[in-house]
Amino acid sequence: MSTTPIPHLYRSLLRELRLASHKSRTTRNPTVNTHIRTLVESSSNNPNSLSKILLETRDFLRATRIHAVQPHTRHVARRASGGHCPTSRVECS
């Protein structure tokens, strides 16, 4: 199991939420941070379980952010896979 302290995992999870958001801090919905804070406070009696939850959530958010398809590359991917839509199959044959 991870030996990373809970406060460090909590801060890294909030950091990943901030990096994944496309809105500024003032326009972001504070409910998400509040729910995470409540989760941490209510699960403080079982630190191993809480550590695992925070670590997996942080890793999921990081992977989603890193491997997300950016809006400006969607049309390139759509254009590159021309053989998959019905109109391009008709044009190719």
Protein Blocks (a to p, Z undefined) as FASTA:
>chain_A
ZZbdfklmmmmmmmmmmmmpcbdfklpcfklmmmmmmmmmmmmmmmmlmmmmmmmmmmmm
mmmmmmpccfklmmmmmmmmmmlpmklmmmmZZ
